[in-house]
């Protein structure tokens, strides 16, 4: 495989030496073209033919070979041949092969699309289960990944290469991608440079305060919205405060304050007289005794409660200890019972085994005898005496070995049985002791958990203190009966004075409320003034940001405009509110791209491709479909060009190389 340097560039330089040129194109069974092969020899050409003769199919084959899409950018188009009814034809290979010259070296690429057949188990014939695509570079089979990697090495990434193969590719991209690529081509415009170059923007860095222009717009807009909301609310808040001004406030608050002072002094004098009547010498002493006795009762109750809580806490701790010990003994009892059952079963098994061994011993020792066989069982000839003797010795030896094994097993079983029996005896002695301890712990736990504690009323000390309290209360009641008349009169007088004081306090409160309302209204008006100043300041900031954006838009538009001869791009759109929205819309002589006729769209696409070729440093062949719609197609960066022209004079594809 001949490897030319990628994109026809010389090492260590960005200078293009020659464009990538298509030399040969070969097609078999591709979208209605059974066979096609043509040697373009690296020349541009006009490809003519009537409608449906296959001109666009050649274009589809070329783009499918390089980027896996048809000329419109679709990936799911139908490649396979179809019969007259429109049904797909099977068992055909659909292939496209192209030879290019890249930097003076010839390289070929080929793709073969074919059906995949699988023979299932038990089936007579294989069934079609899908499709596969084979890839070749310079005739060498490669994986799809290697093929794509080679295409991108010689040309560009598939995504970028798509923009150079179709005049409608870039203008139909989402505007965000168009804008990003144009900005990448013309280079980043530094905000700092723009600010430094315009004296009117000198205060903008302080406004930005480290934020981007976009973020500053958002911050100021949010703050302005907040201020506007507050400014809208202030008139209603002032009106609400003014409506809350009381109407019945006194005309002269000072007179009311003097009268209030007099009433309070009179009330204090009457209250002192009431206290003197209630708190005579005997009364005071009894009240002090009453308070002291109540304190004693409270101390007794608190101590009793503390003692009860401590007793309960100790009982709980003791119960937990008993519960833990009980659990240990229950586990020990269960383990002993299980061991007893296991050993009992084992003893039974050992006894049965010993009985069986005795029976075997008896059978071998008493019943079995050697029977001499004097004749051969096969030929009936007399056996030699030595053979008979050897048989007898072998029999006796086997018999002795069997008896020895039985005796050894019997001794082993006996020894184990004795150990089992001894352990059973121990366990049978242990179990009653464990059970007794379990019963004892269970009873202890029951006694602790059913703890009964006396109530405070059952304490002798409490009953005595309570009786003393009742006696003091009776003495105090008798003393109070004598002064009750004086107290009643003074309390009635104090009540009247208190009512008058409350009346004057309410009057003064109304006066204070009037002052508060006036202060609140003044505060709201000052806030309104401050908010208005801040709102005006933010408006100034927004105006400066708008000026910066306008300068940046003009600078950006000029930078983008310098890239193109005839077309222009609108990079921003002015909003109703005066703001600017990023966009990217191409136009030709003032006509938006979407409103252009076919010729205009082709002209726009070719001019964009020319700029992209220089940017990507890549010059692949260009196909121009419907080229008959444009009278003059300029050369694009010296790239090889194929004009697809509808021409009713040719019922089959007719190719004319440039200069023929």
Residue pairs with C-beta under 8 A, 6 or more apart in sequence:
1 107
1 137
1 138
1 139
1 140
2 105
2 106
2 107
2 138
3 105
3 107
4 102
4 103
4 104
4 105
4 107
4 154
5 11
5 102
5 103
6 153
6 154
6 155
7 16
7 20
7 102
7 154
7 155
7 156
7 616
7 617
7 618
8 16
8 17
8 18
8 19
8 20
8 102
8 103
8 619
9 15
9 16
9 17
9 103
9 617
10 17
10 103
14 617
16 617
16 619
17 103
17 104
18 101
18 103
18 104
19 619
19 620
19 621
19 637
19 638
19 639
19 640
20 100
20 101
20 102
20 154
20 155
20 618
20 619
20 620
20 621
20 640
21 40
21 42
21 100
21 101
21 621
21 640
22 40
22 42
22 62
22 98
22 99
22 100
22 621
22 640
23 39
23 40
23 41
23 42
23 98
23 99
23 100
23 101
23 106
24 37
24 38
24 39
24 40
24 97
24 98
24 99
25 36
25 37
25 38
25 40
25 58
25 61
25 62
25 96
25 97
25 98
25 99
26 36
26 37
26 95
26 96
26 97
26 98
27 33
27 35
27 36
27 37
27 57
27 58
27 61
27 95
27 96
27 97
28 34
28 35
28 36
28 93
28 94
28 95
29 35
29 80
29 81
29 89
29 92
29 93
29 94
29 95
30 36
30 57
30 60
30 61
30 79
30 94
30 95
30 96
31 54
31 57
31 60
31 61
31 77
31 78
31 79
31 81
32 54
32 57
32 81
32 82
33 54
33 57
33 58
33 61
34 81
36 54
36 58
36 653
38 655
40 640
40 655
40 657
41 657
42 101
42 640
43 640
43 657
43 658
43 659
44 640
44 641
44 642
44 643
44 657
44 658
45 642
45 643
45 655
45 656
45 657
45 658
46 627
46 642
46 643
46 645
46 655
46 656
46 658
47 55
47 58
47 642
47 643
47 644
47 645
47 653
47 654
47 655
48 55
48 645
48 646
48 647
48 649
48 650
48 653
48 654
48 655
48 656
49 55
49 645
49 646
49 647
49 650
49 651
49 652
49 653
49 654
50 646
50 647
50 648
50 649
50 650
50 651
51 646
53 650
53 651
53 652
53 653
54 653
55 625
55 644
55 645
55 646
55 653
56 71
56 625
56 644
58 623
58 642
58 644
58 653
59 71
59 623
59 625
59 642
59 644
60 70
60 71
60 77
61 96
62 71
62 96
62 98
62 165
62 621
62 623
63 69
63 70
63 71
63 162
63 165
63 166
63 623
64 70
64 79
64 96
64 111
65 96
65 97
65 98
65 109
65 110
65 111
66 109
66 151
66 155
66 161
66 165
66 620
67 151
67 158
67 161
67 162
67 165
68 75
68 158
69 75
69 162
70 77
71 165
71 166
71 623
71 625
72 166
73 162
73 166
73 169
73 172
78 88
79 94
79 113
80 88
80 89
80 92
80 94
80 113
81 88
81 89
81 92
81 94
82 88
82 89
83 89
90 115
90 128
91 115
92 114
92 115
93 112
93 113
93 114
94 112
94 113
94 114
95 110
95 111
95 112
95 113
96 110
96 111
97 108
97 109
97 110
97 111
97 136
98 108
98 109
98 110
99 106
99 107
99 108
100 106
100 107
100 108
100 109
100 154
101 107
102 154
107 137
107 138
107 154
108 136
108 137
108 138
108 139
109 136
109 137
109 147
109 150
109 151
110 135
110 136
110 137
110 139
111 133
111 134
111 135
111 136
111 147
112 133
112 134
112 136
113 131
113 132
113 133
114 131
114 132
114 133
114 134
115 128
115 130
115 131
116 128
116 129
116 130
116 131
116 132
117 126
117 127
117 128
117 129
118 126
118 127
118 129
119 125
119 126
119 127
120 127
133 144
134 141
135 141
135 142
135 143
135 144
135 146
135 147
136 142
136 147
137 146
137 147
137 150
142 150
148 158
151 158
151 161
152 158
152 161
155 161
155 618
155 620
156 164
156 616
156 618
160 612
160 616
161 618
161 620
162 169
163 169
163 170
163 173
163 609
163 612
164 609
164 612
164 613
164 616
164 618
164 620
164 622
165 620
165 622
165 623
166 605
166 623
167 601
167 602
167 604
167 605
167 606
167 608
167 609
167 622
167 624
168 601
168 605
169 605
170 178
170 181
170 605
170 608
170 609
170 612
171 178
171 586
171 593
171 601
171 604
171 605
171 608
173 181
175 583
175 584
175 585
176 584
178 569
178 584
178 586
179 571
179 582
179 583
179 584
181 612
182 560
182 563
182 569
182 571
182 584
183 556
184 615
185 563
185 611
185 612
185 615
186 556
186 559
186 560
186 562
186 563
187 559
189 552
189 555
189 556
189 559
191 212
191 213
191 548
191 552
194 201
194 548
194 551
194 552
194 555
195 201
195 202
195 204
195 205
195 548
198 551
200 544
200 547
201 544
201 547
201 548
201 551
203 544
204 544
204 545
204 548
207 216
207 541
207 544
207 545
208 216
209 216
211 219
213 545
213 548
213 549
213 552
216 541
216 545
217 542
217 545
217 579
220 538
220 541
220 542
220 545
221 542
223 538
224 535
224 538
224 539
224 542
227 531
227 534
227 535
227 538
228 535
230 527
230 531
231 528
231 531
231 532
231 535
234 524
234 527
234 528
234 531
237 524
238 521
238 524
238 525
241 517
241 520
241 521
241 524
242 517
242 521
244 513
244 517
245 513
245 514
245 517
246 510
246 513
246 514
248 510
249 507
249 510
249 511
249 513
249 514
250 256
250 507
250 508
250 510
250 511
253 507
253 508
253 511
256 504
256 507
256 508
256 511
257 508
259 504
260 501
260 504
260 505
260 508
263 497
263 500
263 501
263 504
264 501
266 497
267 494
267 497
267 498
267 501
270 490
270 493
270 494
270 497
271 494
273 490
274 487
274 490
274 491
274 494
277 483
277 486
277 487
277 490
278 480
278 483
278 487
279 287
280 479
280 483
282 479
283 476
283 479
283 480
283 483
286 472
286 475
286 476
286 479
287 476
289 472
290 469
290 472
290 473
290 476
293 465
293 468
293 469
293 472
294 469
296 465
297 462
297 465
297 466
297 469
300 456
300 459
300 461
300 462
300 465
301 456
301 462
304 456
304 459
304 462
305 456
308 453
311 451
311 453
312 451
312 453
315 448
315 449
315 451
318 448
319 445
319 448
319 449
322 441
322 444
322 445
322 448
323 445
325 441
326 438
326 441
326 442
326 445
329 434
329 437
329 438
329 441
330 438
332 434
333 431
333 434
333 435
333 438
336 427
336 430
336 431
336 434
337 431
339 423
339 427
340 424
340 427
340 428
340 431
343 420
343 423
343 424
343 427
344 424
346 416
346 420
347 417
347 420
347 421
347 424
350 413
350 416
350 417
350 420
351 417
353 409
353 413
354 410
354 413
354 414
354 417
357 406
357 409
357 410
357 413
358 410
360 402
360 406
361 403
361 406
361 407
361 410
364 399
364 402
364 403
364 406
365 403
368 399
370 391
370 392
370 395
370 396
372 388
372 392
373 383
373 388
373 391
374 382
374 383
374 388
375 381
375 382
375 383
376 382
376 383
456 462
457 463
546 578
546 579
546 580
549 572
549 580
550 580
553 571
553 572
553 580
556 571
556 572
557 568
557 569
557 570
557 571
557 572
560 568
560 569
560 571
561 568
561 569
563 611
564 607
564 608
564 611
565 607
566 588
566 589
566 603
566 607
567 586
567 587
567 588
567 603
567 604
567 607
567 608
568 586
568 587
569 584
569 585
569 586
569 587
570 583
570 584
570 585
570 587
571 582
571 583
571 584
572 580
572 581
572 582
572 583
573 580
573 581
573 582
573 583
574 580
574 581
575 581
585 592
585 593
586 592
586 593
586 604
586 608
587 593
588 596
588 600
588 603
588 604
591 600
593 601
593 604
596 604
597 629
598 626
598 629
598 630
599 629
599 630
599 631
602 624
602 626
602 627
602 629
602 630
602 633
603 630
606 622
606 624
606 633
606 634
606 636
609 622
609 636
610 636
610 637
613 619
613 636
613 637
613 639
614 637
619 637
619 638
619 639
620 639
621 639
621 640
621 641
621 642
622 636
622 639
622 640
622 641
622 642
623 641
623 642
623 644
624 630
624 633
624 641
624 642
624 643
624 644
625 644
626 644
626 646
627 633
627 643
627 644
627 645
628 645
628 646
628 647
633 641
633 643
635 641
647 654
